[in-house]
Amino acid sequence: PAAEPWLAADRLHREFQVVGFYLSAHPLDEYKAALQKMRVQNWAEFSAAVKRGAAAGRLAGTVTTKQERKTRTGNKMGVVQFSDTTGQYEAVLFSEGLAQYRDMLEPGRSVVITVSAEDRPEGINLRIQTVQSLEDEASRIQKALRIFVRDAQPINVLANQLAVKGEGQVSFVLIKEAGQGEVEIELPNRYRISPQVASAMRAVPGVVEVELV
């Protein structure tokens, strides 16, 4: 049946639910440039650093599962499985952190976490210290968005996706026919831009490309 196309994040979350892994891409792929700017380590880099003696770090990951259990003292703790482009890892947080960050750690959400780490014989033990939305963190460092179109057909739909004001500069780039060049029009206002916003715009019929700067 005819249906609106899923956003990339929705499609990947559904893939994981069905087959147990990300099939066509990874949810963090579209954040690659932002993660480099944020100096966030991937799991492979961090686990190697812990074996060399590192005791803390900053990671990004997409939540795949979350379980809540009771400790021997009766308090709640959370056990969260994450995935990044280099592998999967597990981290725990205890009652105070669980109450603070529970809603941000739902399966399918991508986050940035700071952790303390201990290299044990059974593997690396991670304890979550803080959790931040990856989308929010990425939006703070994205400075500009360029939307490439061939005509005005997608403009109204794109305008609806620029409803949230922010600090980002947005330009429309009109590609002329027969390779005659481009015309770039910078919008006067500033908007909240992020990899997820760019992904949603790429799915709009008539959009040629969306470029984050």
MARBA-3410 file (N, C-alpha, C, O; in Angstrom, 1 decimal):
213
0.8,-1.2,0.0,0.0,0.0,0.0,0.9,1.3,0.0,2.0,1.3,0.5 ~ 0.3,2.3,-0.6,1.0,3.6,-0.6,1.2,4.1,0.9,0.3,4.0,1.7 ~ 2.4,4.6,1.2,2.7,5.1,2.5,3.8,6.1,2.5,4.6,6.1,1.6 ~ 3.8,6.9,3.5,4.9,7.9,3.6,6.2,7.1,3.9,6.2,6.2,4.7 ~ 7.4,7.5,3.3,8.6,6.8,3.5,9.0,7.0,5.0,8.9,8.1,5.5
9.6,6.0,5.6,10.1,6.1,7.0,11.4,7.0,7.0,12.1,7.0,6.0 ~ 11.6,7.7,8.1,12.9,8.3,8.3,13.9,7.2,8.4,13.6,6.1,8.8 ~ 15.2,7.6,8.2,16.3,6.5,8.3,16.3,5.9,9.7,16.5,4.7,9.8 ~ 16.2,6.7,10.7,16.2,6.2,12.1,15.1,5.2,12.3,15.3,4.2,13.0 ~ 13.9,5.5,11.8,12.7,4.6,12.0,13.0,3.3,11.3,12.7,2.2,11.9
13.5,3.4,10.1,13.7,2.2,9.3,14.7,1.3,10.0,14.5,0.0,10.1 ~ 15.8,1.9,10.4,16.8,1.1,11.1,16.4,0.4,12.4,16.7,-0.7,12.7 ~ 15.6,1.2,13.2,15.0,0.6,14.4,14.1,-0.6,14.1,14.2,-1.6,14.8 ~ 13.3,-0.5,13.1,12.5,-1.6,12.7,13.3,-2.8,12.2,12.9,-3.9,12.4 ~ 14.3,-2.5,11.4,15.2,-3.6,11.0,15.8,-4.3,12.2,15.8,-5.6,12.2
16.2,-3.6,13.2,16.8,-4.3,14.4,15.7,-5.1,15.1,16.0,-6.2,15.6 ~ 14.5,-4.6,15.2,13.5,-5.3,15.9,13.2,-6.6,15.2,12.8,-7.6,15.8 ~ 13.3,-6.6,13.8,12.9,-7.8,13.1,14.0,-8.8,13.0,13.8,-10.0,13.2 ~ 15.2,-8.4,12.7,16.3,-9.3,12.4,17.4,-9.4,13.5,18.3,-10.2,13.4 ~ 17.3,-8.4,14.4,18.3,-8.4,15.5,19.6,-7.7,15.2,20.5,-7.8,16.1
19.7,-7.0,14.1,20.9,-6.2,13.8,20.5,-5.2,12.8,19.4,-5.3,12.1 ~ 21.3,-4.2,12.6,21.0,-3.1,11.6,21.5,-3.6,10.2,22.6,-4.0,10.0 ~ 20.5,-3.6,9.3,20.7,-4.3,8.0,21.3,-3.3,6.9,22.3,-3.7,6.3 ~ 20.7,-2.2,6.7,21.0,-1.4,5.6,22.0,-0.3,5.9,22.7,0.2,5.0 ~ 22.2,0.0,7.2,23.1,1.1,7.6,23.1,1.0,9.1,22.6,0.1,9.7
23.8,2.0,9.8,23.8,2.1,11.3,23.2,3.4,11.6,23.5,4.4,10.9 ~ 22.4,3.6,12.7,21.9,4.9,13.0,22.9,5.9,13.3,22.6,7.1,13.1 ~ 24.1,5.6,13.6,25.2,6.6,13.9,25.9,7.0,12.6,26.6,8.0,12.6 ~ 25.6,6.4,11.5,26.3,6.7,10.2,26.1,8.2,9.9,27.1,8.9,9.5 ~ 24.9,8.7,10.0,24.6,10.1,9.6,25.2,11.1,10.6,25.2,12.3,10.3
25.7,10.6,11.8,26.3,11.5,12.7,27.9,11.5,12.7,28.5,12.1,13.5 ~ 28.4,10.8,11.7,29.9,10.6,11.6,30.7,11.9,11.7,31.6,12.0,12.6 ~ 30.3,12.9,10.9,31.1,14.2,11.0,30.9,14.9,12.3,31.8,15.4,12.9 ~ 29.7,14.8,12.9,29.4,15.5,14.1,30.2,14.8,15.3,30.7,15.5,16.1 ~ 30.2,13.5,15.3,31.0,12.8,16.3,32.4,13.1,16.3,33.1,13.1,17.3
33.0,13.3,15.1,34.4,13.6,15.0,34.6,15.0,15.6,35.6,15.2,16.3 ~ 33.7,15.9,15.3,33.9,17.3,15.9,33.7,17.2,17.4,34.4,18.0,18.1 ~ 32.9,16.3,17.9,32.6,16.2,19.3,33.7,15.4,20.1,33.7,15.4,21.3 ~ 34.6,14.8,19.3,35.7,14.0,19.9,35.2,12.9,20.8,35.7,12.6,21.8 ~ 34.1,12.2,20.3,33.6,11.1,20.9,34.3,9.8,20.4,34.4,9.6,19.2
34.7,8.9,21.3,35.4,7.7,20.9,34.3,6.7,20.5,33.2,6.6,21.0 ~ 34.7,5.8,19.6,33.9,4.6,19.3,34.3,3.5,20.3,35.3,3.6,21.0 ~ 33.4,2.4,20.3,33.6,1.4,21.3,35.0,0.7,21.1,35.7,0.3,22.1 ~ 35.4,0.4,19.8,36.7,-0.3,19.6,37.8,0.6,20.1,38.7,0.0,20.8 ~ 37.8,1.9,19.9,38.9,2.7,20.4,38.9,2.8,21.9,40.0,2.6,22.6
37.7,2.9,22.5,37.7,3.0,24.0,38.0,1.8,24.7,38.7,1.8,25.7 ~ 37.5,0.6,24.2,37.8,-0.6,24.9,39.3,-0.9,24.8,39.9,-1.4,25.8 ~ 40.0,-0.6,23.7,41.5,-0.7,23.6,42.1,0.2,24.6,43.1,-0.2,25.3 ~ 41.6,1.4,24.8,42.2,2.4,25.7,42.0,1.9,27.2,43.0,2.1,28.0 ~ 40.9,1.3,27.5,40.7,0.8,28.9,41.7,-0.3,29.2,42.2,-0.4,30.3
42.0,-1.2,28.2,43.0,-2.2,28.4,44.4,-1.7,28.6,45.3,-2.3,29.2 ~ 44.6,-0.4,28.2,45.9,0.2,28.4,45.8,1.1,29.7,46.9,1.7,30.0 ~ 44.7,1.1,30.4,44.7,1.8,31.7,43.7,2.9,31.8,43.5,3.5,32.9 ~ 43.0,3.3,30.7,42.0,4.4,30.8,40.8,4.0,31.7,40.5,2.8,31.8 ~ 40.3,4.9,32.5,39.3,4.6,33.5,38.0,5.4,33.2,37.0,5.2,34.0
37.9,6.2,32.2,36.7,7.0,31.9,36.8,7.4,30.4,37.8,7.4,29.8 ~ 35.6,7.7,29.9,35.5,8.2,28.5,34.2,8.6,28.1,33.2,8.6,28.9 ~ 34.1,9.0,26.9,32.8,9.5,26.3,32.5,8.8,25.0,33.3,8.7,24.1 ~ 31.3,8.1,25.0,30.9,7.3,23.9,29.6,7.7,23.3,28.8,8.4,24.0 ~ 29.4,7.3,22.1,28.0,7.5,21.5,27.5,6.1,21.2,28.3,5.2,20.9
26.2,5.9,21.3,25.6,4.6,21.0,24.1,4.7,20.8,23.5,5.6,21.3 ~ 23.6,3.7,20.1,22.1,3.6,19.9,21.7,2.5,20.9,22.2,1.4,20.9 ~ 20.7,2.8,21.7,20.2,1.9,22.7,19.4,0.7,21.9,18.5,1.0,21.1 ~ 19.9,-0.5,22.2,19.2,-1.6,21.6,18.2,-2.3,22.6,17.1,-2.7,22.2 ~ 18.7,-2.4,23.8,17.8,-3.0,24.9,18.0,-2.3,26.2,19.1,-1.8,26.4
17.0,-2.3,27.1,17.2,-1.7,28.4,16.4,-2.6,29.4,15.2,-2.9,29.1 ~ 17.1,-3.1,30.4,16.4,-3.9,31.5,16.6,-3.2,32.8,17.6,-2.6,33.1 ~ 15.5,-3.3,33.6,15.6,-2.8,35.0,15.6,-3.9,36.0,14.7,-4.8,35.9 ~ 16.5,-3.9,36.9,16.5,-5.0,37.9,16.7,-4.4,39.3,16.9,-3.2,39.5 ~ 16.5,-5.2,40.3,16.7,-4.8,41.7,18.0,-5.3,42.2,18.4,-6.5,42.0
18.7,-4.5,42.9,20.0,-4.9,43.5,19.7,-5.7,44.8,18.5,-5.8,45.2 ~ 20.7,-6.2,45.5,20.5,-6.9,46.7,20.0,-6.0,47.8,19.4,-6.5,48.8 ~ 20.2,-4.7,47.7,19.7,-3.8,48.7,18.3,-3.3,48.4,17.7,-2.6,49.2 ~ 17.7,-3.8,47.3,16.3,-3.4,46.9,16.2,-2.2,46.0,15.1,-1.9,45.6 ~ 17.3,-1.6,45.7,17.3,-0.4,44.8,17.2,-0.9,43.4,17.6,-2.0,43.1
16.8,0.0,42.5,16.7,-0.3,41.1,18.0,0.0,40.4,18.7,0.9,40.8 ~ 18.3,-0.8,39.4,19.5,-0.5,38.5,19.1,-0.8,37.1,18.2,-1.6,36.8 ~ 19.7,-0.1,36.1,19.4,-0.4,34.7,20.6,-1.0,34.0,21.8,-0.6,34.3 ~ 20.4,-1.9,33.2,21.4,-2.6,32.3,21.0,-2.3,30.9,20.0,-2.7,30.4 ~ 21.9,-1.5,30.2,21.6,-1.0,28.9,22.6,-1.5,27.9,23.8,-1.5,28.1
22.0,-2.0,26.8,22.9,-2.5,25.7,22.9,-1.4,24.6,21.9,-0.8,24.2 ~ 24.1,-1.1,24.1,24.3,0.0,23.1,25.0,-0.7,21.9,25.6,-1.7,22.0 ~ 24.8,0.0,20.8,25.5,-0.4,19.5,26.1,0.9,18.9,25.4,1.9,18.8 ~ 27.3,0.7,18.4,27.9,1.8,17.5,28.4,1.1,16.3,28.2,-0.1,16.1 ~ 29.1,1.8,15.4,29.5,1.3,14.2,30.6,0.3,14.3,31.0,-0.4,13.3
31.2,0.1,15.5,32.3,-0.8,15.7,31.9,-2.0,16.5,32.7,-3.0,16.6 ~ 30.7,-2.1,17.1,30.4,-3.2,17.9,29.2,-2.9,18.9,28.6,-1.8,18.9 ~ 29.0,-3.8,19.8,28.0,-3.6,20.9,28.6,-3.7,22.2,29.6,-4.4,22.5 ~ 28.1,-3.0,23.2,28.6,-3.0,24.5,27.5,-2.7,25.5,26.4,-2.3,25.2 ~ 27.7,-3.0,26.8,26.7,-2.9,27.9,27.2,-2.0,28.9,28.4,-2.0,29.2
26.3,-1.2,29.5,26.7,-0.3,30.6,25.5,-0.4,31.6,24.4,-0.6,31.3 ~ 25.9,-0.1,32.9,24.9,-0.1,33.9,24.8,1.3,34.6,25.7,2.1,34.5 ~ 23.6,1.6,35.2,23.5,2.8,36.0,22.5,2.4,37.1,21.7,1.6,37.0 ~ 22.7,3.1,38.2,22.0,2.8,39.4,20.8,3.8,39.7,20.6,4.6,38.9 ~ 20.1,3.6,40.8,18.8,4.2,41.0,18.7,5.7,40.7,17.8,6.1,40.0
19.6,6.5,41.1,19.6,7.9,40.9,19.7,8.3,39.4,18.9,9.0,38.9 ~ 20.7,7.6,38.8,20.9,7.9,37.4,19.8,7.3,36.5,19.4,7.9,35.5 ~ 19.2,6.2,36.9,18.1,5.5,36.2,16.9,6.5,36.2,16.2,6.6,35.2 ~ 16.6,7.0,37.4,15.5,8.0,37.5,15.7,9.2,36.6,14.7,9.7,36.1 ~ 16.9,9.7,36.5,17.2,10.9,35.8,17.2,10.7,34.3,16.7,11.5,33.5
17.7,9.5,33.8,17.9,9.3,32.4,17.0,8.2,31.8,17.2,7.9,30.6 ~ 16.1,7.6,32.5,15.3,6.5,32.0,14.7,6.8,30.7,14.8,6.0,29.8 ~ 14.0,8.0,30.5,13.3,8.3,29.3,14.3,8.4,28.1,13.8,8.2,26.9 ~ 15.5,8.8,28.3,16.5,9.0,27.2,17.1,7.6,26.8,17.7,7.6,25.7 ~ 16.9,6.6,27.5,17.5,5.3,27.2,16.5,4.3,26.7,16.7,3.1,27.0
15.5,4.7,26.0,14.6,3.8,25.3,15.2,3.2,24.1,16.0,3.9,23.4 ~ 14.9,2.0,23.7,15.5,1.4,22.5,15.2,2.2,21.3,14.1,2.7,21.1 ~ 16.2,2.4,20.5,16.1,3.2,19.3,16.7,4.6,19.4,16.9,5.3,18.4 ~ 16.8,5.0,20.7,17.4,6.4,20.9,18.9,6.4,20.8,19.6,5.4,21.2 ~ 19.5,7.4,20.2,20.9,7.5,20.1,21.4,8.6,21.0,20.8,9.7,21.1
22.4,8.3,21.8,22.8,9.2,22.9,24.3,9.3,23.0,25.0,8.5,22.4 ~ 24.8,10.3,23.7,26.2,10.4,24.1,26.3,10.1,25.6,25.5,10.8,26.4 ~ 27.1,9.2,26.0,27.3,8.9,27.5,28.7,9.1,27.9,29.6,8.8,27.2 ~ 28.8,9.6,29.2,30.1,9.5,29.8,30.1,8.3,30.8,29.1,8.1,31.4 ~ 31.2,7.6,30.8,31.2,6.4,31.6,32.5,6.3,32.4,33.5,6.8,32.0
32.4,5.6,33.5,33.6,5.1,34.2,33.8,3.6,33.8,32.8,2.9,33.5 ~ 35.1,3.2,33.7,35.3,1.9,33.2,36.4,1.1,34.0,37.3,1.7,34.6 ~ 36.2,-0.2,34.1,37.1,-1.1,34.8,37.3,-2.3,34.0,36.4,-3.0,33.6 ~ 38.6,-2.7,33.8,38.9,-3.9,33.0,39.0,-5.0,34.0,39.9,-5.1,34.8 ~ 38.0,-5.9,33.9,37.9,-7.1,34.7,38.2,-8.4,33.9,38.1,-8.3,32.7
38.5,-9.5,34.6,38.7,-10.7,33.8,37.6,-11.2,32.9,37.8,-11.7,31.9 ~ 36.3,-10.9,33.4,35.2,-11.3,32.6,34.9,-10.3,31.5,34.0,-10.5,30.7 ~ 35.6,-9.2,31.4,35.3,-8.1,30.4,35.3,-6.7,31.0,35.5,-6.6,32.2 ~ 35.1,-5.8,30.1,35.1,-4.4,30.6,33.8,-4.0,31.2,32.7,-4.2,30.6 ~ 33.8,-3.5,32.4,32.6,-3.1,33.1,32.5,-1.6,33.0,33.4,-0.8,33.3
31.3,-1.1,32.5,31.0,0.3,32.3,29.9,0.8,33.2,28.9,0.1,33.4 ~ 30.1,1.9,33.8,29.0,2.5,34.6,28.7,3.9,34.1,29.6,4.7,33.9 ~ 27.5,4.2,33.8,27.1,5.4,33.1,27.1,6.6,34.2,26.5,6.4,35.3 ~ 27.7,7.7,33.8,27.7,8.9,34.7,26.7,9.9,34.2,25.9,10.4,35.0 ~ 26.7,10.2,32.9,25.8,11.2,32.3,25.3,10.7,31.0,25.9,9.8,30.3
24.1,11.1,30.6,23.5,10.8,29.3,23.0,12.1,28.6,22.3,12.9,29.3 ~ 23.3,12.2,27.3,22.8,13.4,26.6,22.3,12.9,25.3,22.7,11.9,24.7 ~ 21.3,13.6,24.7,20.7,13.3,23.4,21.7,13.6,22.4,22.3,14.7,22.3 ~ 22.0,12.6,21.5,23.0,12.8,20.4,22.4,13.8,19.5,23.2,14.7,19.0 ~ 21.2,13.8,19.2,20.5,14.8,18.3,20.7,16.2,18.8,21.0,17.1,18.0
20.5,16.4,20.1,20.6,17.7,20.7,22.1,18.2,20.7,22.4,19.3,20.3 ~ 23.0,17.3,21.0,24.4,17.6,21.0,24.9,18.0,19.6,25.7,18.9,19.4 ~ 24.5,17.2,18.6,24.9,17.4,17.2,24.3,18.8,16.7,25.0,19.5,16.0 ~ 23.1,19.1,17.1,22.5,20.3,16.6,23.2,21.6,17.1,23.2,22.6,16.5 ~ 24.0,21.4,18.2,24.7,22.6,18.8,25.9,22.9,17.9,26.4,24.0,17.9
26.5,21.9,17.2,27.7,22.2,16.5,27.5,22.3,15.0,28.5,22.7,14.3 ~ 26.3,22.0,14.5,26.1,22.2,13.1,25.8,23.7,12.8,24.9,24.3,13.4 ~ 26.6,24.2,11.9,26.5,25.7,11.6,25.6,26.0,10.4,25.0,27.1,10.4 ~ 25.5,25.2,9.4,24.8,25.5,8.2,24.2,24.3,7.5,24.7,23.2,7.7 ~ 23.1,24.5,6.8,22.5,23.5,6.0,22.2,24.0,4.7,21.6,25.1,4.5
22.6,23.2,3.6,22.3,23.6,2.2,21.4,22.6,1.6,21.7,21.4,1.6 ~ 20.3,23.0,1.0,19.3,22.2,0.5,19.3,22.4,-1.1,19.0,23.5,-1.5 ~ 19.6,21.3,-1.8,19.7,21.4,-3.3,18.4,20.9,-3.9,17.9,19.8,-3.6 ~ 17.8,21.8,-4.8,16.5,21.5,-5.4,16.6,21.9,-6.9,17.5,22.7,-7.3 ~ 15.7,21.4,-7.7,15.7,21.8,-9.2,14.5,22.7,-9.5,14.5,23.4,-10.5
13.5,22.7,-8.6,12.4,23.7,-8.7,11.8,23.9,-7.4,12.3,23.4,-6.3 ~ 10.6,24.6,-7.3,10.0,25.0,-6.1,9.1,24.0,-5.5,8.5,24.2,-4.4 ~ 8.9,22.9,-6.2,7.9,21.9,-5.8,8.0,21.5,-4.3,7.0,21.3,-3.6 ~ 9.2,21.2,-3.8,9.3,20.7,-2.4,9.4,21.8,-1.3,9.5,21.5,-0.1 ~ 9.3,23.1,-1.7,9.6,24.2,-0.7,8.6,24.2,0.4,9.0,24.3,1.6
7.3,24.0,0.2,6.3,24.1,1.3,6.5,23.0,2.3,6.4,23.2,3.5 ~ 6.8,21.8,1.8,7.1,20.7,2.8,8.4,21.0,3.6,8.4,20.7,4.8 ~ 9.4,21.4,2.9,10.6,21.8,3.6,10.4,22.9,4.7,11.0,22.9,5.7 ~ 9.6,23.8,4.3,9.3,24.9,5.2,8.7,24.4,6.6,9.0,25.0,7.6 ~ 7.9,23.4,6.5,7.3,22.8,7.7,8.3,22.2,8.6,8.2,22.1,9.8
9.4,21.7,8.0,10.5,21.1,8.7,11.5,22.0,9.3,12.4,21.7,10.0 ~ 11.3,23.3,9.0,12.1,24.4,9.5,11.3,25.2,10.5,11.5,26.4,10.6 ~ 10.5,24.6,11.3,9.6,25.3,12.2,10.3,25.7,13.5,9.9,26.7,14.2 ~ 11.4,25.0,13.8,12.1,25.3,15.1,13.2,26.2,14.9,14.1,26.0,14.2 ~ 13.2,27.4,15.6,14.2,28.4,15.5,15.5,27.9,16.3,15.4,27.1,17.2
16.6,28.3,15.8,17.9,27.9,16.4,19.0,28.8,15.9,18.8,30.0,15.7 ~ 20.2,28.3,15.8,21.4,29.0,15.4,21.9,28.7,14.0,22.8,29.4,13.6 ~ 21.3,27.8,13.3,21.8,27.3,12.1,21.4,28.1,10.9,20.2,28.6,10.8 ~ 22.3,28.3,10.0,22.0,29.0,8.7,21.5,28.0,7.7,22.1,27.0,7.5 ~ 20.5,28.4,7.0,19.9,27.5,6.0,19.9,28.2,4.6,19.4,29.4,4.5
20.3,27.5,3.6,20.3,28.0,2.2,19.6,27.0,1.3,19.8,25.8,1.4 ~ 18.8,27.5,0.3,18.3,26.7,-0.8,19.3,27.0,-2.0,19.6,28.1,-2.3 ~ 19.7,25.9,-2.6,20.5,25.9,-3.8,19.7,25.4,-5.0,19.4,24.2,-5.0 ~ 19.3,26.3,-5.9,18.6,25.9,-7.1,19.5,25.5,-8.2,20.4,26.3,-8.6 ~ 19.4,24.3,-8.6,20.3,23.8,-9.7,19.6,24.1,-11.0,18.5,23.7,-11.3
20.3,24.9,-11.9,19.7,25.3,-13.2,19.7,24.1,-14.1,20.5,23.2,-14.0 ~ 18.8,24.3,-15.1,18.7,23.2,-16.2,20.0,23.2,-17.0,20.6,24.2,-17.2 ~ 20.2,22.0,-17.6,21.3,21.8,-18.5,22.7,22.3,-18.0,23.5,22.7,-18.8 ~ 22.9,22.1,-16.7,24.2,22.4,-16.2,24.6,23.8,-16.2,25.8,24.1,-16.3 ~ 23.7,24.8,-16.2,24.0,26.2,-16.4,24.4,26.8,-15.0,24.6,28.0,-15.0
24.6,26.0,-14.0,25.1,26.6,-12.8,24.0,26.5,-11.6,23.1,25.7,-11.8 ~ 24.3,27.2,-10.6,23.4,27.1,-9.4,23.1,28.5,-8.9,23.9,29.5,-9.1 ~ 22.0,28.7,-8.2,21.7,29.9,-7.5,21.4,29.6,-6.0,20.6,28.8,-5.7 ~ 22.2,30.2,-5.1,22.0,29.9,-3.7,21.3,31.1,-3.0,21.7,32.3,-3.2 ~ 20.3,30.8,-2.3,19.5,31.7,-1.6,19.5,31.5,-0.1,19.0,30.4,0.4
20.1,32.4,0.7,20.2,32.2,2.1,19.0,32.7,2.8,18.6,33.9,2.6 ~ 18.4,31.9,3.7,17.2,32.4,4.4,17.6,33.4,5.5,18.7,33.3,6.1 ~ 16.8,34.4,5.7,17.2,35.4,6.7,17.1,35.0,8.2,17.9,35.5,9.0 ~ 16.3,34.0,8.5,16.2,33.6,9.9,17.2,32.4,10.2,17.9,32.0,9.2 ~ 17.3,32.0,11.4,18.2,30.9,11.8,17.3,29.8,12.4,16.3,30.1,13.0
17.7,28.6,12.2,16.9,27.4,12.5,17.7,26.4,13.2,19.0,26.3,13.2 ~ 17.0,25.5,13.9,17.6,24.3,14.5,17.9,23.3,13.5,16.9,22.8,12.8 ~ 19.2,22.9,13.2,19.5,21.9,12.2,20.3,20.8,12.9,21.0,21.0,13.9 ~ 20.2,19.6,12.3,20.9,18.5,12.8,20.9,17.4,11.7,20.2,17.5,10.7 ~ 21.7,16.3,12.0,21.6,15.2,11.0,20.2,14.6,10.8,19.9,14.1,9.7
19.4,14.6,11.9,18.1,14.0,11.7,17.2,14.9,10.9,16.4,14.4,10.1 ~ 17.3,16.2,11.0,16.6,17.1,10.2,17.0,17.0,8.7,16.2,16.9,7.8 ~ 18.3,16.8,8.5,18.8,16.6,7.1,18.3,15.3,6.5,17.9,15.3,5.4 ~ 18.2,14.3,7.3,17.7,13.0,6.9,16.3,13.1,6.5,15.9,12.5,5.4 ~ 15.5,13.8,7.3,14.1,14.0,6.9,13.9,14.7,5.6,13.0,14.5,4.9
14.7,15.7,5.4,14.6,16.5,4.2,15.0,15.8,3.0,14.4,15.9,1.9 ~ 16.0,14.9,3.1,16.4,14.1,2.0,15.3,13.2,1.5,15.2,12.8,0.3 ~ 14.3,12.8,2.4,13.2,12.0,2.0,12.1,12.7,1.3,11.1,12.1,0.8 ~ 12.2,14.0,1.2,11.1,14.8,0.6,11.3,14.7,-1.0,12.3,15.0,-1.5 ~ 10.2,14.3,-1.7,10.3,14.3,-3.1,10.7,15.6,-3.7,10.1,16.7,-3.3
11.6,15.6,-4.6,12.1,16.8,-5.3,13.3,17.4,-4.7,13.9,18.3,-5.3 ~ 13.8,16.9,-3.6,15.1,17.3,-3.0,16.2,16.5,-3.6,16.1,15.2,-3.6 ~ 17.2,17.2,-4.1,18.3,16.5,-4.8,19.3,16.0,-3.7,19.8,14.9,-3.8 ~ 19.7,16.9,-2.8,20.7,16.6,-1.8,20.5,17.6,-0.6,20.1,18.7,-0.8 ~ 21.0,17.2,0.5,21.0,18.1,1.7,22.4,17.9,2.3,22.9,16.8,2.5
23.0,19.0,2.5,24.4,19.1,2.9,24.6,19.8,4.3,24.2,21.0,4.4 ~ 25.1,19.2,5.3,25.4,19.8,6.5,26.8,20.3,6.5,27.7,19.7,6.1 ~ 27.0,21.5,7.1,28.3,22.2,7.1,28.7,22.4,8.5,29.8,22.9,8.8
END
